[in-house]
Amino acid sequence: MRLFEFVSFCLISSAFCQTSNILDVAKQLGATTLLELVNDAGITDVLTVGDPLTLFAPSNEAFSNLPASVLAELRNDKQLLADVLKYHVLNGKVFSTMLADELVVPTLLDGSISRVNIYQQGQVVTYNGCQITTSDQNATNGVVHLISKVELPPNGTVVDAAKRDAKLSTLWKAIVAAGLMNILAGPVPRPLTLFAPTDDAFNALPPGTLDALLNDKSALIDLLTYHAVNGTYYSVGLTSGTYSTVEGKSVTIAVDTSGITVNDAKVTTADVPGTNGVLHVIDKVLTLPSSFRFQ
């Protein structure tokens, strides 16, 4: 290539790069559904004008994997749609080298925070449980990371998530009876993964066991904190092995093509986000603590 041709090529390339904002880059990555929804929500200017931003861009497949009812609700509620999209954006230019496990940062959605987790010795990096599949795509007004799922903003802690779920009413009642709000939902120094037994799981205990537990605060605390693992483990970050619980023992997790099990309980609903970690619904109450002696 002659010198003047090389210079011309550089000038053309530079001009193109200078017009590639984070939405342009998202389009180049194939995230066309995201662009359509950004336009529908009326926040194109928010993402293209002003200070640098970091966009965690859900792929087209991520949006297609949303339940049809959820996607319909987003399309019909422009404010909700804008809020969800803003939750995928951070202020400033945040490259992958700046990410750390359990990093918590505010998002463009007022009052909300996002959590970064790094699993498998750096091989899996997630944004609120969504795996980053393509990282560090530079733009004129920020940087883009492509992610594999659409994440809805958490509405409170993992305990709040349990309180809202009608299938987890017994767990909520037990948490209150044990006085564990400050440990499982308060400003604890460590994030948590809560394995949440359903009402049916508690009802499957031997007759009288649940009532006896609710009247034995020490045993109830042991039981509930055995269901809480130290650290935030979304399903994409779980691997087969043992995990330390808040109670001080460990649970055994198995991950295979059939799903995820915790001891002998199966995860039936995974990845319910909370501001202090994540909740997974399970179909059995984990082994009762040795301190509990049912009479």
FENTA-V873739 format. One record per pair of residues at least 4 apart in sequence whose ideal C-beta (glycine too) atoms are under 8 Angstrom apart, sorted by sequence separation. I is the first residue (numbers start at 1). GAP is how many residues later the second one is. D is the distance in whole Angstrom. If there is no record, write none. Layout:
# FENTA-V873739
i: (I:I)
gap: (GAP:GAP)
d: (D:D)
This chain:
# FENTA-V873739
i: (1:2:3:4:5:6:7:8:9:10:11:12:13:14:15:16:20:21:22:23:24:25:27:31:32:33:34:35:36:37:43:44:45:46:58:59:60:61:62:66:67:68:69:70:71:72:73:77:78:79:80:81:82:83:84:85:90:94:95:99:118:119:120:126:139:147:156:157:158:159:160:161:165:168:169:170:171:172:173:174:180:181:182:184:188:197:198:199:200:205:208:209:210:211:212:216:217:218:219:220:221:222:223:224:229:233:234:244:245:255:261:274:282:288:1:19:20:26:27:38:39:58:66:94:107:119:126:127:138:139:155:156:163:175:176:180:181:183:197:205:232:233:244:245:255:261:262:273:274:38:47:74:75:106:107:118:119:125:126:137:155:162:175:182:213:214:244:245:254:260:261:272:273:73:74:106:107:118:119:124:125:136:137:154:203:213:243:253:254:259:260:271:272:1:20:26:27:47:63:66:105:106:117:118:137:156:184:202:242:243:253:259:272:26:38:104:105:116:117:136:137:155:162:163:175:242:253:271:272:74:104:116:125:135:162:184:213:233:242:243:252:260:270:94:104:105:116:134:135:241:242:251:252:269:270:23:103:104:115:117:134:231:241:251:269:102:103:114:115:132:133:159:162:230:240:267:268:102:114:132:133:229:230:239:240:267:268:23:90:91:101:102:132:133:229:230:238:240:267:268:90:100:101:131:132:159:229:230:239:240:266:90:91:99:101:130:131:228:229:238:265:266:89:90:100:127:130:131:227:228:262:265:266:88:89:99:130:226:228:265:87:89:127:129:130:225:226:260:262:264:265:23:86:87:130:225:226:263:265:86:87:129:159:225:229:238:34:86:128:225:226:263:23:34:90:127:262:263:22:23:33:87:159:160:171:222:226:235:21:22:31:34:37:83:99:128:158:159:171:21:31:33:87:157:158:170:171:29:31:32:157:168:170:171:174:26:30:31:34:96:168:170:29:30:33:58:168:169:197:22:26:33:57:165:167:168:171:196:23:56:162:167:170:195:235:22:55:56:167:170:194:195:55:56:158:162:194:195:22:40:54:159:193:194:235:251:42:53:54:96:158:192:193:234:235:37:41:53:54:177:192:193:234:37:40:53:54:179:192:193:43:52:53:54:88:96:174:178:191:192:193:41:42:46:51:52:53:54:95:96:170:174:177:184:190:191:192:193:40:41:51:52:95:112:173:180:184:190:191:43:47:112:178:179:183:247:43:177:178:37:41:109:180:184:234:180:183:232:233:235:107:174:178:231:232:38:37:95:93:94:96:174:175:92:93:174:193:34:171:192:53:195:56:88:227:226:226:46:88:223:88:183:223:226:87:201:87:223:84:87:223:195:222:62:84:197:84:219:222:223:83:195:198:219:222:56:58:195:219:218:219:56:59:213:56:115:216:209:213:194:204:205:212:201:204:70:201:212:194:196:198:200:201:202:212:65:66:192:193:194:195:196:197:198:201:62:65:191:192:193:194:195:196:197:198:209:62:191:193:194:196:197:208:55:57:59:61:62:63:193:195:197:53:54:55:57:58:59:62:188:197:206:52:53:54:55:56:57:58:59:102:197:51:52:54:55:57:58:50:52:54:56:58:185:195:49:58:48:29:129:131:129:129:165:29:126:28:126:126:161:25:124:161:25:124:161:168:25:119:158:160:167:24:29:31:117:159:117:158:165:22:29:115:117:119:120:157:162:21:26:119:156:157:158:161:20:21:22:25:120:154:156:157:158:20:21:22:26:117:119:153:154:157:158:19:21:22:152:154:158:18:22:151:17:102:102:129:129:128:129:113)
gap: (4:4:4:4:4:4:4:4:4:4:4:4:4:4:4:4:4:4:4:4:4:4:4:4:4:4:4:4:4:4:4:4:4:4:4:4:4:4:4:4:4:4:4:4:4:4:4:4:4:4:4:4:4:4:4:4:4:4:4:4:4:4:4:4:4:4:4:4:4:4:4:4:4:4:4:4:4:4:4:4:4:4:4:4:4:4:4:4:4:4:4:4:4:4:4:4:4:4:4:4:4:4:4:4:4:4:4:4:4:4:4:4:4:4:5:5:5:5:5:5:5:5:5:5:5:5:5:5:5:5:5:5:5:5:5:5:5:5:5:5:5:5:5:5:5:5:5:5:5:6:6:6:6:6:6:6:6:6:6:6:6:6:6:6:6:6:6:6:6:6:6:6:6:7:7:7:7:7:7:7:7:7:7:7:7:7:7:7:7:7:7:7:7:8:8:8:8:8:8:8:8:8:8:8:8:8:8:8:8:8:8:8:8:9:9:9:9:9:9:9:9:9:9:9:9:9:9:9:9:10:10:10:10:10:10:10:10:10:10:10:10:10:10:11:11:11:11:11:11:11:11:11:11:11:11:12:12:12:12:12:12:12:12:12:12:13:13:13:13:13:13:13:13:13:13:13:13:14:14:14:14:14:14:14:14:14:14:15:15:15:15:15:15:15:15:15:15:15:15:15:16:16:16:16:16:16:16:16:16:16:16:17:17:17:17:17:17:17:17:17:17:17:18:18:18:18:18:18:18:18:18:18:18:19:19:19:19:19:19:19:20:20:20:20:20:20:20:20:20:20:20:21:21:21:21:21:21:21:21:22:22:22:22:22:22:22:23:23:23:23:23:23:24:24:24:24:24:24:25:25:25:25:25:25:25:25:25:25:26:26:26:26:26:26:26:26:26:26:26:27:27:27:27:27:27:27:27:28:28:28:28:28:28:28:28:29:29:29:29:29:29:29:30:30:30:30:30:30:30:31:31:31:31:31:31:31:31:31:32:32:32:32:32:32:32:33:33:33:33:33:33:33:34:34:34:34:34:34:35:35:35:35:35:35:35:35:36:36:36:36:36:36:36:36:36:37:37:37:37:37:37:37:37:38:38:38:38:38:38:38:39:39:39:39:39:39:39:39:39:39:39:40:40:40:40:40:40:40:40:40:40:40:40:40:40:40:40:40:41:41:41:41:41:41:41:41:41:41:41:42:42:42:42:42:42:42:43:43:43:44:44:44:44:44:44:45:45:45:45:45:46:46:46:46:46:47:48:48:49:49:49:49:49:50:50:50:50:51:53:54:55:56:58:59:59:60:61:62:62:62:63:63:63:63:64:64:65:65:66:66:66:67:67:68:68:68:69:69:69:69:70:70:70:70:70:71:72:72:72:73:73:74:74:75:76:76:76:79:79:80:80:80:80:81:81:82:82:82:83:83:83:83:83:83:83:84:84:84:84:84:84:84:84:84:84:85:85:85:85:85:85:85:85:85:85:85:86:86:86:86:86:86:86:87:87:87:87:87:87:87:87:87:88:88:88:88:88:88:88:88:88:88:89:89:89:89:89:89:89:89:89:89:90:90:90:90:90:90:91:91:91:91:91:91:91:92:92:93:105:105:105:106:107:107:108:108:109:110:111:111:112:112:112:113:113:113:113:114:114:114:114:114:115:115:115:115:115:116:116:116:117:117:117:117:117:117:117:117:118:118:118:118:118:118:118:119:119:119:119:119:119:119:119:119:120:120:120:120:120:120:120:120:120:120:121:121:121:121:121:121:122:122:122:123:129:130:142:144:145:149:162)
d: (5:7:6:6:6:6:6:6:6:6:6:7:6:6:7:7:4:7:6:6:7:6:7:7:6:6:6:6:6:6:6:6:5:8:4:8:6:6:8:5:7:6:6:7:6:6:6:6:6:6:6:6:6:7:8:7:6:5:8:6:6:7:5:6:6:8:3:7:7:6:6:7:8:6:6:6:6:7:6:6:5:5:4:8:7:4:7:6:6:4:6:6:6:7:6:6:6:7:6:6:6:6:7:7:6:5:7:8:6:8:6:6:8:5:5:7:6:4:6:6:6:6:5:7:5:4:5:6:6:6:7:7:8:5:7:8:6:6:6:6:8:5:8:6:5:5:7:6:6:6:6:6:7:7:7:7:8:7:7:6:7:4:7:8:6:7:5:6:7:7:7:7:8:7:5:6:5:5:7:6:5:6:4:7:8:5:6:7:5:6:4:6:4:7:7:6:6:7:7:8:7:8:7:8:7:8:7:5:4:6:7:6:7:6:6:5:6:7:5:7:7:7:5:5:6:7:6:7:7:6:7:7:7:5:5:7:6:7:5:6:7:7:5:8:5:8:6:7:8:8:7:5:6:7:8:6:7:8:8:8:4:8:6:6:4:7:4:6:6:5:5:8:7:8:6:5:5:7:5:7:7:5:5:8:5:7:7:7:6:7:7:7:6:5:7:7:6:5:6:5:8:7:6:7:8:6:6:6:6:8:7:6:7:5:4:4:5:6:7:5:4:5:6:7:7:7:6:7:7:4:8:6:7:8:4:7:4:5:7:4:5:8:6:7:8:7:8:7:6:6:8:7:7:7:5:4:4:8:6:4:5:6:7:4:7:6:5:4:4:8:6:5:6:6:7:7:7:6:6:6:8:6:5:7:5:6:7:6:8:7:5:8:8:5:6:8:7:4:6:5:7:5:7:7:7:8:8:7:6:6:4:5:8:8:8:6:7:6:7:7:8:5:8:6:4:7:6:6:7:6:4:8:7:8:5:7:7:7:8:5:7:6:4:5:7:5:7:7:8:8:6:8:5:8:6:5:5:7:8:7:7:8:7:8:4:7:7:5:4:7:4:5:4:8:5:7:6:7:8:5:7:8:5:8:7:6:6:7:7:6:5:8:7:6:8:4:7:6:8:8:6:4:7:7:7:6:8:4:8:5:7:7:7:7:5:6:7:4:7:4:7:5:5:5:8:7:8:7:4:6:7:8:4:8:7:7:7:6:5:6:6:6:6:6:5:7:8:5:7:7:8:6:6:8:5:6:6:6:5:7:7:8:6:8:5:6:8:8:8:7:7:8:8:8:6:6:8:7:8:7:7:7:8:6:7:7:8:6:7:5:5:5:3:7:6:7:7:8:5:7:7:7:7:6:7:5:7:8:5:6:4:7:7:8:7:7:6:8:7:8:7:6:8:7:8:8:6:5:7:5:6:7:5:6:7:7:6:6:6:8:8:7:8:7:5:7:8:6:4:5:5:5:5:6:6:6:6:4:8:7:7:8:7:6:5:6:8:5:6:7:5:6:6:6:8:7:8:7:5:7:5:7:6:4:5:5:5:5:6:6:6:7:8:4:8:7:7:8:8:8:7:5:7:7:7:8:5:6:6:3:5:7:7:8:6:6:8:6:7:5:5:6:8:8:6:5:7:5:8:7:7:7:7:7:7:5:8:8:4:8:4:5:6:7:7:7:5:6:5:6:4:7:5:6:5:6:5:6:5:7:4:6:5:5:6:5:5:8:6:8:8:5:8:7:7:8:7:7:5:4:6:5:7:7:7:6:5:6:6:6:6)
